[in-house]
Amino acid sequence: MRRNSRNSRSSRSRRRGDEGGGLHAVGIGIFALTLLGCGILVYIWMTSKTPPILDSATLCPPEGPHSATVILLDSSDALPGVTRQELLTYLVDTAEAMPEHGLLEIRRLSQDAPGGSTVFSKCSPGTGDGDSVITTNPELRRKRWRERYLEPLKRELEAGLSPAESKTSPILATLQGIAVERFGGNRAAAMPKTLIVVSDLIEHGSDYSQYQGDLSYGRFQRSNAYKRVKTDLNGAEVNFRYVQRVTQKPINSAEHIKFWKDWVDDSNGRFKSAKKLQGAG
């Protein structure tokens, strides 16, 4: 009996020891997981970039925009309804696709402003998509992007596409002004640059007009206008959205687009695309 009692006490002692060891192991495991979780959080915090304080007016970072896209709108004549709708869709898509801290600037062709009149100029503050909830507030960033960038852009586009009649169409001089103001200098040379021209592309001035004579680039080079409006795009990518017009003298669109491709090449630019917009007026 005495031996059985000792065996029983020994068995209970071993069980308590096993239970204590198990609890100890669980505690170590929980502690290790906690340390791992804290380490992951610290790593995310240390490797995540703190969003810069953006300019209240332009929404650009302190060092300036990281890219520049300038859209020139030629609304010297009214746009047909279908053309206007296609164009609005394209321009809004362009705005939504802008990279974070990329500048989007919209200018309107004007004979009174050398580089066109600016109707919108803001950097995309970023949509917040893909942001960590630990270091930022994605929902707040999305709200700011929509209310302070996208919605104002849509309003300005509606106004910018309203017709503004003009006796001249100084497209070349306006593009020169844009290149000097936005694409010049070392900093601009190092960043992505895009020029989008929305126009019937019919240059018309006192010393060179595409309503008269042929559309060859050589005729333009021989004109008095050539040296005056010679432009350096500093490597900018160029896209044309071609507004088709019904004119007294029909314009050969293929020759016309070739003129502008030659202009891009001669102006240190990179031709990307030329697309005819639907409709004509």
HELIX and SHEET records of a PDB file:
HELIX    1   1 ARG A    2  THR A   47  1                                  46    
HELIX    2   2 GLY A   81  GLU A   96  1                                  16    
HELIX    3   3 PRO A  138  TRP A  145  1                                   8    
HELIX    4   4 ARG A  146  LEU A  150  3                                   5    
HELIX    5   5 GLU A  151  GLY A  160  1                                  10    
HELIX    6   6 ILE A  171  ILE A  178  1                                   8    
HELIX    7   7 ALA A  179  PHE A  183  3                                   5    
HELIX    8   8 ASN A  186  ALA A  190  1                                   5    
HELIX    9   9 TYR A  217  GLN A  221  1                                   5    
HELIX   10  10 ALA A  225  VAL A  229  1                                   5    
HELIX   11  11 SER A  253  ASP A  266  1                                  14    
SHEET    1   A 6 SER A 117  CYS A 123  0                                        
SHEET    2   A 6 GLY A 102  ARG A 108 -1                                        
SHEET    3   A 6 SER A  67  LEU A  73  1                                        
SHEET    4   A 6 LYS A 193  SER A 199  1                                        
SHEET    5   A 6 GLU A 237  GLN A 244  1                                        
SHEET    6   A 6 ARG A 270  ALA A 280  1                                        
END                                                                             
